[in-house]
């Protein structure tokens, strides 16, 4: 039987996350500064990624739409495919105010038009360059699961069952790699800091992955 990566990921996430949601009734990440979770609606390419951040952060984060983004110390944008102008403006405002933005790219799961638009916005607005998606699972050796290896803000490894869009920036610092490819970068923008993830960790958060939760907690509070 042919099983796609999305189906494989979905089954694994569903099994683990059910136990996690039964065991953990409180947020996994302790956030003290004002934070917002930006729901891009149809422009979010992985619903489980948005759910993962919401589950990990709980009531500590406001879930907002592009029409009502408040001023906040941290703005998280899960699985962004096409980034509409209102979202780009909200990201820029947060950075100009000295905030931190975690922009999780969902371009690896976007259609061709959304992928092209995604690349254009990141390049022109934030000087971040997005390469074509790379499938990770067929490249894994034997039955080994590929890991995204983070070096900042804490050294950790997060499992990835799907694909990555390699990233680059003239002023950015690579903070994660998978199979030797740059999978996350940290860039100074305005008075703030932009973190771009080329490999979504939201599904791992939804599954209750301890290392993904640890990374998110450090990224939001550091």
C-alpha positions as CSV (number, residue, x, y, z in Angstrom):
1,X,0.0,0.0,0.0
2,X,1.4,3.4,-0.9
3,X,1.5,5.8,2.0
4,X,2.4,9.4,1.4
5,X,4.6,11.4,3.8
6,X,1.6,13.5,4.9
7,X,-0.4,10.4,5.7
8,X,2.5,8.8,7.5
9,X,3.1,12.0,9.5
10,X,-0.6,12.4,10.2
11,X,-1.0,8.8,11.6
12,X,2.1,9.3,13.8
13,X,1.0,12.6,15.1
14,X,-2.5,11.5,15.8
15,X,-1.4,8.5,17.9
16,X,1.1,10.4,20.0
17,X,-0.8,13.7,20.3
18,X,-3.9,11.9,21.7
19,X,-1.8,10.6,24.6
20,X,-0.1,14.0,25.0
21,X,-3.4,15.9,25.1
22,X,-4.7,13.5,27.8
23,X,-1.5,13.8,29.9
24,X,-0.9,17.5,29.5
25,X,-3.8,19.8,30.3
26,X,-1.7,22.9,30.7
27,X,0.6,24.8,28.2
28,X,4.0,23.2,27.7
29,X,5.7,26.5,27.2
30,X,5.8,29.2,29.9
31,X,5.5,32.5,28.1
32,X,5.5,35.7,30.2
33,X,5.8,38.4,27.5
34,X,2.9,39.4,25.2
35,X,2.8,36.9,22.3
36,X,0.5,36.4,19.3
37,X,-0.1,33.4,17.1
38,X,-1.0,34.6,13.6
39,X,-3.5,32.3,11.9
40,X,-3.2,32.8,8.1
41,X,-6.3,30.8,7.4
42,X,-6.2,29.4,3.8
43,X,-2.6,30.6,3.5
44,X,-1.5,28.3,6.3
45,X,-0.3,25.1,4.5
46,X,-0.3,22.8,7.5
47,X,-3.2,22.9,9.9
48,X,-1.5,20.6,12.3
49,X,1.4,23.1,12.6
50,X,-1.0,25.9,13.7
51,X,-2.6,23.4,16.2
52,X,0.8,22.4,17.5
53,X,1.8,26.0,18.4
54,X,-1.6,26.6,20.0
55,X,-1.4,23.5,22.1
56,X,2.2,24.1,23.2
57,X,1.5,27.8,24.2
58,X,-2.1,27.5,25.4
59,X,-3.7,30.6,26.9
60,X,-0.3,32.3,27.1
61,X,-0.6,33.3,23.4
62,X,-3.3,35.3,21.6
63,X,-4.5,33.6,18.4
64,X,-5.2,36.4,15.9
65,X,-6.0,36.9,12.2
66,X,-4.2,39.2,9.7
67,X,-6.9,41.9,10.3
68,X,-6.3,42.2,14.0
69,X,-2.6,41.7,14.9
70,X,-1.8,43.5,18.1
71,X,1.5,45.0,19.2
72,X,3.4,42.2,20.9
73,X,6.9,41.1,22.0
74,X,6.7,37.8,20.0
75,X,4.8,37.0,16.9
76,X,4.6,33.4,15.6
77,X,3.4,32.6,12.0
78,X,2.9,28.8,11.5
79,X,3.3,27.1,8.2
80,X,3.1,30.2,6.1
81,X,2.5,29.5,2.4
82,X,1.5,32.7,0.7
83,X,2.2,35.7,2.9
84,X,-0.5,38.4,2.3
85,X,0.5,42.1,2.6
86,X,-1.3,42.6,5.9
87,X,0.8,39.7,7.4
88,X,4.0,41.1,6.0
89,X,3.2,44.5,7.5
90,X,2.4,42.9,10.9
91,X,5.8,41.1,10.8
92,X,7.6,44.3,9.9
93,X,5.9,46.3,12.6
94,X,6.8,43.7,15.3
95,X,10.4,43.7,14.2
96,X,10.6,47.5,14.1
97,X,9.2,47.6,17.6
98,X,12.0,45.4,18.8
99,X,10.0,42.2,18.9
100,X,10.8,38.6,17.8
101,X,9.1,36.9,14.9
102,X,9.1,33.2,14.3
103,X,8.1,32.7,10.7
104,X,7.7,29.1,9.9
105,X,7.8,28.5,6.2
106,X,5.1,26.3,4.8
107,X,6.4,26.7,1.2
108,X,7.4,23.1,1.0
109,X,3.7,22.2,0.9
110,X,2.5,25.1,-1.1
111,X,1.3,25.1,-4.7
112,X,3.5,26.6,-7.4
113,X,1.8,30.1,-7.4
114,X,1.9,30.4,-3.6
115,X,5.5,29.1,-3.5
116,X,6.6,31.8,-6.0
117,X,4.8,34.5,-4.0
118,X,6.3,33.3,-0.8
119,X,9.8,33.5,-2.2
120,X,9.2,37.0,-3.5
121,X,7.9,38.4,-0.2
122,X,10.7,36.9,1.9
123,X,13.3,38.1,-0.6
124,X,12.0,41.6,-1.1
125,X,10.7,42.4,2.4
126,X,13.1,40.5,4.6
127,X,16.2,39.7,2.5
128,X,15.6,35.9,3.1
129,X,16.2,33.6,0.1
130,X,14.2,30.4,-0.1
131,X,15.3,27.4,-2.3
132,X,13.2,24.7,-3.8
133,X,11.8,22.1,-1.4
134,X,13.9,19.0,-0.7
135,X,12.3,15.7,0.4
136,X,13.9,14.4,3.5
137,X,12.4,11.0,4.0
138,X,13.8,9.3,0.9
139,X,17.2,10.6,1.8
140,X,17.2,9.1,5.2
141,X,19.7,6.2,5.6
142,X,17.9,2.9,6.0
143,X,15.1,3.4,8.5
144,X,16.7,6.4,10.2
145,X,14.6,9.4,10.8
146,X,16.1,12.8,9.6
147,X,16.6,15.3,12.4
148,X,16.8,19.1,12.2
149,X,19.8,20.0,14.3
150,X,19.4,23.3,16.1
151,X,22.4,25.2,17.5
152,X,20.4,28.3,18.8
153,X,18.9,29.2,21.2
154,X,19.6,25.8,22.6
155,X,21.3,22.9,21.0
156,X,18.7,20.2,20.2
157,X,17.4,17.9,17.5
158,X,13.8,17.8,16.2
159,X,12.5,15.0,14.1
160,X,11.2,15.8,10.6
161,X,9.3,13.3,8.5
162,X,8.6,15.5,5.5
163,X,10.6,18.1,3.6
164,X,12.6,21.3,4.0
165,X,13.1,24.5,2.0
166,X,16.8,25.5,2.5
167,X,17.3,29.1,3.5
168,X,19.9,31.9,3.1
169,X,20.3,35.5,4.1
170,X,23.1,38.0,3.6
171,X,22.9,39.1,7.2
172,X,21.4,36.0,8.8
173,X,23.0,33.3,10.9
174,X,22.2,29.7,10.2
175,X,20.8,28.2,13.5
176,X,19.7,24.7,12.2
177,X,20.6,22.2,9.5
178,X,19.2,19.0,8.3
179,X,21.2,16.6,6.1
180,X,23.8,19.4,5.8
181,X,21.2,21.9,4.5
182,X,20.4,25.2,6.3
183,X,17.0,24.7,7.8
184,X,16.6,27.8,10.0
185,X,18.2,31.2,10.2
186,X,18.2,34.1,12.6
187,X,18.3,37.6,11.1
188,X,18.5,41.1,12.7
189,X,15.7,43.2,11.3
190,X,14.9,46.7,12.5
191,X,15.3,46.6,16.3
192,X,14.0,43.0,16.4
193,X,15.0,39.5,15.4
194,X,13.5,37.4,12.7
195,X,13.7,33.6,12.9
196,X,12.7,31.7,9.7
197,X,12.2,28.0,9.9
198,X,12.5,26.1,6.6
199,X,11.4,22.9,8.3
200,X,8.1,23.2,10.2
201,X,8.2,22.1,13.9
202,X,4.5,22.7,14.5
203,X,3.6,19.1,13.7
204,X,6.3,17.9,16.2
205,X,4.8,20.3,18.8
206,X,1.4,18.8,18.1
207,X,2.8,15.4,18.7
208,X,4.2,16.5,22.0
209,X,7.9,16.2,21.0
210,X,9.9,17.2,24.0
211,X,12.8,18.7,22.0
212,X,10.5,20.8,19.8
213,X,8.8,22.1,22.9
214,X,12.1,22.9,24.6
215,X,13.3,24.8,21.4
216,X,10.1,26.8,21.2
217,X,10.3,27.8,24.9
218,X,13.8,29.0,24.5
219,X,13.2,30.8,21.2
220,X,10.2,32.7,22.6
221,X,11.7,33.6,26.0
222,X,15.5,34.1,25.3
